[in-house]
Amino acid sequence: EGLSVFHFMEEALMVRGGRWVLRDCVIASSKRTRATNAIKIREGGCVRLERCHLSRAVAAVSLERAPCALVCTGCTFVDSKDAIVTRGGGCVVVEHSSFTGNDAALLLDDMVHGHAECNVINGSMFGRWARPVGFRCRANTYVSPDDDEASPGHLELRTPQTTRPHKPHKPPTLKVTLNPEPVPFEP
């Protein structure tokens, strides 16, 4: 609780199994440039972050293979390449947190499950990646109007409560029928 860690060449925290809770902690790069991963979770580790501030990392949190789990509540992720990254599944739950200046808030593989609810995203939620089928997004607020929670190629209109797919507008079609029989012309 209340821990401040500054790192650069190696992870600030390497979790190899077990259950860990970090409250009111600051984890940041010791230099002006991005450090390596701030927190790496492996071997079935489970980490709960409460009101933590993570900044200037390649990945603020990296999960390596299921059954790793991450639960974030009230956290701030600033200036990382990707705030939360998964490789090989796991569970990710992010609630009431904020993402600013990251290339992508969540870079999740297809096997991840969990949800992101009531977060503030200034940037892209998933970057170039698509939202995994088992991952739910609800009531998130987007500061940049061109960011979306959908897979690339889909445009979504958002309200603070729901996300609904937008159907592209089809122009009206004009049907023209030509008379196959010649019409006599009389001058």
C-alpha positions in Angstrom: 0.0 0.0 0.0 1.3 3.5 -1.0 4.4 2.1 -2.7 6.3 4.1 -5.3 8.5 2.2 -7.8 10.6 3.7 -10.6 12.1 1.3 -13.1 13.5 1.2 -16.6 15.4 -1.9 -17.9 13.4 -4.6 -16.0 9.8 -5.0 -14.8 9.0 -3.1 -11.6 7.0 -6.2 -10.5 7.2 -9.8 -11.7 4.3 -11.9 -10.4 4.9 -15.6 -10.6 1.8 -17.1 -9.1 -0.2 -16.2 -6.0 -2.6 -13.4 -5.3 -1.4 -9.8 -4.9 -3.1 -6.6 -4.1 -1.6 -3.2 -4.8 -3.4 -0.1 -3.4 -2.5 3.6 -3.9 0.8 2.7 -5.7 2.8 4.6 -8.3 4.8 2.7 -10.9 6.6 4.7 -13.5 9.7 4.9 -15.7 12.8 6.3 -14.0 13.6 8.1 -17.3 11.6 10.3 -19.6 11.3 7.5 -22.2 9.1 4.4 -21.8 10.5 1.6 -19.7 9.9 -2.1 -20.2 6.6 -3.6 -18.8 5.7 -2.2 -15.4 3.9 -5.4 -14.1 4.3 -8.8 -15.7 1.9 -11.6 -14.5 2.9 -15.2 -15.1 2.3 -18.7 -14.0 -1.3 -18.2 -12.9 -0.8 -15.1 -10.9 -3.7 -12.9 -9.9 -3.2 -9.1 -9.3 -5.7 -6.6 -8.0 -4.8 -2.9 -8.6 -6.8 -0.3 -6.6 -6.3 3.4 -7.2 -2.8 2.9 -8.7 -1.0 5.1 -11.2 1.1 3.4 -13.9 3.0 5.5 -16.5 5.6 5.5 -19.2 6.0 1.8 -19.9 5.9 -0.4 -23.1 3.0 -2.2 -21.3 1.7 -1.1 -17.9 0.5 -4.6 -17.2 1.3 -7.8 -19.2 -0.5 -11.1 -18.6 1.2 -14.2 -19.9 -1.2 -17.2 -20.4 -4.3 -18.2 -18.6 -5.2 -18.7 -15.7 -3.6 -15.3 -15.0 -6.0 -12.6 -13.9 -6.0 -8.8 -13.5 -8.6 -6.7 -11.7 -8.2 -2.9 -11.9 -10.4 -0.4 -10.0 -9.9 3.4 -10.0 -6.5 3.2 -11.7 -4.8 5.6 -14.0 -2.7 4.5 -17.0 -0.7 7.2 -18.7 1.8 7.4 -21.6 2.3 3.7 -22.2 2.5 2.0 -25.6 -0.3 -0.3 -24.5 -1.8 -0.1 -21.0 -2.9 -3.8 -20.6 -1.6 -6.6 -22.8 -2.5 -10.3 -22.8 -0.8 -13.2 -24.5 -2.5 -16.5 -24.2 -5.8 -15.7 -22.5 -6.7 -14.9 -18.9 -9.2 -12.7 -17.2 -9.1 -8.9 -17.3 -11.6 -6.7 -15.4 -11.1 -2.9 -15.6 -13.6 -0.6 -13.8 -13.7 3.1 -13.1 -10.2 3.7 -14.5 -8.7 6.2 -16.9 -6.4 5.8 -19.9 -4.6 8.8 -21.3 -1.8 9.1 -23.9 -1.6 5.3 -24.6 -1.4 3.9 -28.1 -4.1 1.4 -27.0 -5.8 1.0 -23.6 -6.3 -2.8 -24.1 -4.4 -5.1 -26.4 -6.2 -8.4 -25.7 -5.9 -11.7 -27.5 -8.9 -13.9 -28.6 -8.9 -16.1 -25.5 -9.4 -13.3 -22.9 -12.6 -12.9 -21.0 -13.8 -10.2 -18.6 -15.1 -6.7 -19.0 -14.3 -3.0 -19.1 -16.9 -0.8 -17.5 -17.3 2.9 -16.5 -13.8 3.8 -17.7 -12.6 7.1 -19.3 -10.5 6.5 -22.5 -8.6 9.4 -24.1 -7.3 7.5 -27.1 -8.1 4.1 -28.5 -9.7 1.3 -26.5 -8.3 -1.6 -28.6 -6.0 0.0 -31.2 -5.9 -2.0 -34.4 -7.1 -5.1 -32.7 -10.7 -6.3 -32.4 -12.5 -6.7 -29.1 -12.4 -10.4 -28.1 -15.7 -12.3 -28.2 -15.6 -13.1 -24.5 -14.8 -9.5 -23.4 -17.7 -7.1 -22.7 -17.5 -3.3 -22.8 -20.2 -1.1 -21.2 -20.7 2.5 -20.1 -17.2 3.7 -21.0 -16.6 7.3 -21.9 -14.5 8.2 -24.9 -12.7 11.6 -25.1 -11.6 11.2 -28.7 -14.6 10.9 -31.1 -12.9 8.6 -33.6 -12.1 5.8 -31.2 -14.3 2.8 -30.9 -14.7 -0.6 -29.2 -15.5 -2.5 -32.3 -13.4 -4.5 -34.7 -11.7 -2.6 -37.5 -14.2 -1.7 -40.3 -17.2 -1.3 -38.0 -18.5 2.1 -37.0 -20.3 2.4 -33.7 -22.4 5.2 -32.3 -22.1 5.3 -28.5 -24.2 6.6 -25.7 -22.9 6.6 -22.1 -25.1 3.5 -21.4 -24.8 1.3 -24.5 -22.9 0.5 -27.6 -25.0 -0.1 -30.7 -23.7 -1.0 -34.2 -24.3 1.6 -36.9 -25.8 0.3 -40.1 -24.4 2.1 -43.2 -26.8 4.3 -45.2 -27.8 2.8 -48.5 -28.7 5.3 -51.3 -32.1 4.8 -52.8 -32.2 2.7 -56.0 -33.9 3.8 -59.2 -35.5 1.0 -61.2 -35.8 1.7 -64.9 -37.8 -0.6 -67.2 -37.5 -0.3 -71.0 -40.4 -1.2 -73.1 -39.2 -4.0 -75.4 -41.9 -3.4 -78.1 -41.4 -0.5 -80.5 -43.9 2.3 -80.0 -45.2 3.7 -83.4 -44.3 7.3 -83.9 -46.9 9.6 -85.5 -45.9 13.1 -86.6 
